[in-house]
Amino acid sequence: MQLEFTAGERAFAKEVEAFFEANLEPRLSEQVRRNPSYVSKEDMRRWQKALYDRGWIAPNWPEEHGGTGWTPTQKFIFEEAYQRHYAPRLSPFGIMMVGPVIYTFGSEAQKAEHLPAILKSDVFWCQGYSEPGSGSDLASLRTRAVQDGDEYVVNGSKIWTSGAHHADWIFALVRTDTEAAKQQQGISFLLIDMTTPGIEVRPIISMDGGHYLNQVFFTDVRVPVSNRVGEENRGWTYAKFLLGNERAGVAGVSKSRMKVERLKEIASVETGTNGGALADDPEFRARLGEVEARLGALEIVNLRTLAAEEKGGGVGPEASILKICGTEIEQALNELLIEAVGVDAIPYSLEWTRLDTNEEPPVADRAVGLMSEHLLKRAATIYGGSNEIQRNIVAKHVLGL
Ligand SMILES: Cc1cc2nc3c(=O)[nH]c(=O)nc-3n(C[C@H](O)[C@H](O)[C@H](O)COP(=O)(O)OP(=O)(O)OC[C@H]3O[C@@H](n4cnc5c(N)ncnc54)[C@H](O)[C@@H]3O)c2cc1C
């Protein structure tokens, strides 16, 4: 196996490095390191526009639609630099999720209207899949869309809608046929402007005290039929295509690598049970070694998936393996980080993770933000489809059980 970069790849890595040095403000990078949730929509837009101007906003899109045409190794180099520089994570709903659905299944008018706006970050999206009572059993969703002339009238509610309070548009799964033989056959995929009358967004506060999630209510919301992606009642096919992309995006290898580095730094100054540095504590070393080994294996699987995608294979059910392993490794690292700083993890305020905070944290700087990250990422094994459901998918569609 070729593990060394070629001269061309090393030159590309330099180019990437120069881009981050020139375009990522240290202030923004520091906010991401402390808590990425406090990156403002405007900072986000500015950063994404810098990537767009360089032609690097959508590495996973085909070149004809604005992708980069990078090899898996180039994507790997870029992603590694992205995490190492603490660049703000792209809002995933446009680039990772609805964009590929639109260029694959959308009408020419939808492509012309939405793809440039997504690439330029002029429009932010959110994902309207889950409903109260329809999460894992998503096909049971009840938000209803009834056609009236050249519009659908939408009634119902979506829940756990990340970023709906910032979003300009929502892509939503709606029921268009209540009589279909199978629940999956009565669902359509709609693109809905969030400023349409009848939409109400109510906040849900997360365990760490932050506002990321919402419940979105639809009351007689009129949506042009031309905003339906693909065929009526075929929405489940498009929904599943999107979920494959969503899961592949959550492997988070480079991000976890950064956590390993941070953990090692902390362990070099914290004290272990034997009175020496935590980094020399045999039990700690064994636990860190185990997570690092799992991360190494995940990295190989991730590269294999990227390579298969490159050959036109698309992201298959194997994406579920990335989702399961990536999120479990991230949670294991978060727990180790908490344990490494010990009691300093306990006093905790989300406010301390804000760059412009007026409060002085009563703990070492290295401990700030670890608890909020730990609490927030408890949800990682739930969102994007819970890991139990991913195991069912792997059993059925990968192992053929
Ligand atoms: C932070 C966060 C952000 C989210 N963002 C969005 C978003 O932007 N848009 C959106 O549409 N949704 C979003 N979700 C919703 C997410 O997709 C659902 O929470 C998830 O699919 C699980 O559904 P549920 O919460 O209804 O749990 P349930 O489906 O009620 O599951 C409860 C438990 O039972 C288990 N379970 C259920 N069925 C099975 C089974 N057949 N076999 C084994 N175990 C099973 C589950 O694994 C879980 O542990 C988000 C969720 C979170 C936590």
The ligand as an SDF file (V2000), in Angstrom:
LIG
                    3D

 53 58  0  0  0  0  0  0  0  0999 V2000
  -28.7740   16.8420   18.0310 C   0  0  0  0  0  0  0  0  0  0  0  0
  -29.7650   16.2780   17.0670 C   0  0  0  0  0  0  0  0  0  0  0  0
  -29.9300   16.9130   15.8360 C   0  0  0  0  0  0  0  0  0  0  0  0
  -30.8830   16.4410   14.9410 C   0  0  0  0  0  0  0  0  0  0  0  0
  -31.0820   17.1240   13.7710 N   0  0  0  0  0  0  0  0  0  0  0  0
  -32.0770   16.7400   12.9360 C   0  0  0  0  0  0  0  0  0  0  0  0
  -32.3970   17.5250   11.7960 C   0  0  0  0  0  0  0  0  0  0  0  0
  -31.7640   18.5610   11.5170 O   0  0  0  0  0  0  0  0  0  0  0  0
  -33.4130   17.1270   11.0050 N   0  0  0  0  0  0  0  0  0  0  0  0
  -34.1280   15.9880   11.2610 C   0  0  0  0  0  0  0  0  0  0  0  0
  -35.0230   15.6580   10.4840 O   0  0  0  0  0  0  0  0  0  0  0  0
  -33.8650   15.2260   12.3640 N   0  0  0  0  0  0  0  0  0  0  0  0
  -32.8620   15.5870   13.1990 C   0  0  0  0  0  0  0  0  0  0  0  0
  -32.5920   14.8330   14.3260 N   0  0  0  0  0  0  0  0  0  0  0  0
  -33.4480   13.6870   14.6300 C   0  0  0  0  0  0  0  0  0  0  0  0
  -32.7670   12.3240   14.5370 C   0  0  0  0  0  0  0  0  0  0  0  0
  -32.6200   11.9260   13.1900 O   0  0  0  0  0  0  0  0  0  0  0  0
  -33.6180   11.3370   15.3570 C   0  0  0  0  0  0  0  0  0  0  0  0
  -33.5020   11.7210   16.7010 O   0  0  0  0  0  0  0  0  0  0  0  0
  -33.1710    9.9180   15.1910 C   0  0  0  0  0  0  0  0  0  0  0  0
  -33.4620    9.4430   13.9010 O   0  0  0  0  0  0  0  0  0  0  0  0
  -33.8480    8.9760   16.2330 C   0  0  0  0  0  0  0  0  0  0  0  0
  -35.2330    9.1680   16.2280 O   0  0  0  0  0  0  0  0  0  0  0  0
  -36.0310    9.4720   17.5810 P   0  0  0  0  0  0  0  0  0  0  0  0
  -35.3560   10.5740   18.2860 O   0  0  0  0  0  0  0  0  0  0  0  0
  -37.4620    9.6170   17.2340 O   0  0  0  0  0  0  0  0  0  0  0  0
  -35.8410    8.1570   18.4850 O   0  0  0  0  0  0  0  0  0  0  0  0
  -36.6780    6.7970   18.3760 P   0  0  0  0  0  0  0  0  0  0  0  0
  -36.8530    6.4080   16.9580 O   0  0  0  0  0  0  0  0  0  0  0  0
  -37.9040    6.9730   19.2240 O   0  0  0  0  0  0  0  0  0  0  0  0
  -35.6930    5.7910   19.0550 O   0  0  0  0  0  0  0  0  0  0  0  0
  -35.5490    5.6940   20.4700 C   0  0  0  0  0  0  0  0  0  0  0  0
  -34.5060    4.5960   20.7680 C   0  0  0  0  0  0  0  0  0  0  0  0
  -34.9780    3.3190   20.2900 O   0  0  0  0  0  0  0  0  0  0  0  0
  -34.0240    2.7360   19.3910 C   0  0  0  0  0  0  0  0  0  0  0  0
  -34.7120    2.0490   18.3080 N   0  0  0  0  0  0  0  0  0  0  0  0
  -35.7870    2.5190   17.5950 C   0  0  0  0  0  0  0  0  0  0  0  0
  -36.1430    1.6250   16.6540 N   0  0  0  0  0  0  0  0  0  0  0  0
  -35.2560    0.5940   16.7340 C   0  0  0  0  0  0  0  0  0  0  0  0
  -35.0910   -0.6330   16.0070 C   0  0  0  0  0  0  0  0  0  0  0  0
  -35.9010   -0.9470   14.9960 N   0  0  0  0  0  0  0  0  0  0  0  0
  -34.0810   -1.4510   16.3580 N   0  0  0  0  0  0  0  0  0  0  0  0
  -33.2260   -1.1180   17.3810 C   0  0  0  0  0  0  0  0  0  0  0  0
  -33.3530    0.0210   18.1250 N   0  0  0  0  0  0  0  0  0  0  0  0
  -34.3450    0.8530   17.8010 C   0  0  0  0  0  0  0  0  0  0  0  0
  -33.2280    3.9200   18.8690 C   0  0  0  0  0  0  0  0  0  0  0  0
  -31.9580    3.5350   18.4270 O   0  0  0  0  0  0  0  0  0  0  0  0
  -33.1630    4.8420   20.0610 C   0  0  0  0  0  0  0  0  0  0  0  0
  -32.1300    4.4380   20.9180 O   0  0  0  0  0  0  0  0  0  0  0  0
  -31.6410   15.2760   15.2470 C   0  0  0  0  0  0  0  0  0  0  0  0
  -31.4590   14.6240   16.4640 C   0  0  0  0  0  0  0  0  0  0  0  0
  -30.5410   15.1200   17.3700 C   0  0  0  0  0  0  0  0  0  0  0  0
  -30.4000   14.4070   18.6940 C   0  0  0  0  0  0  0  0  0  0  0  0
  1  2  1  0
  2  3  1  0
  2 52  2  0
  3  4  2  0
  4  5  1  0
  4 50  1  0
  5  6  2  0
  6  7  1  0
  6 13  1  0
  7  8  2  0
  7  9  1  0
  9 10  1  0
 10 11  2  0
 10 12  1  0
 12 13  2  0
 13 14  1  0
 14 15  1  0
 14 50  1  0
 15 16  1  0
 16 17  1  0
 16 18  1  0
 18 19  1  0
 18 20  1  0
 20 21  1  0
 20 22  1  0
 22 23  1  0
 23 24  1  0
 24 25  2  0
 24 26  1  0
 24 27  1  0
 27 28  1  0
 28 29  2  0
 28 30  1  0
 28 31  1  0
 31 32  1  0
 32 33  1  0
 33 34  1  0
 33 48  1  0
 34 35  1  0
 35 36  1  0
 35 46  1  0
 36 37  1  0
 36 45  1  0
 37 38  2  0
 38 39  1  0
 39 40  1  0
 39 45  2  0
 40 41  1  0
 40 42  2  0
 42 43  1  0
 43 44  2  0
 44 45  1  0
 46 47  1  0
 46 48  1  0
 48 49  1  0
 50 51  2  0
 51 52  1  0
 52 53  1  0
M  END
$$$$
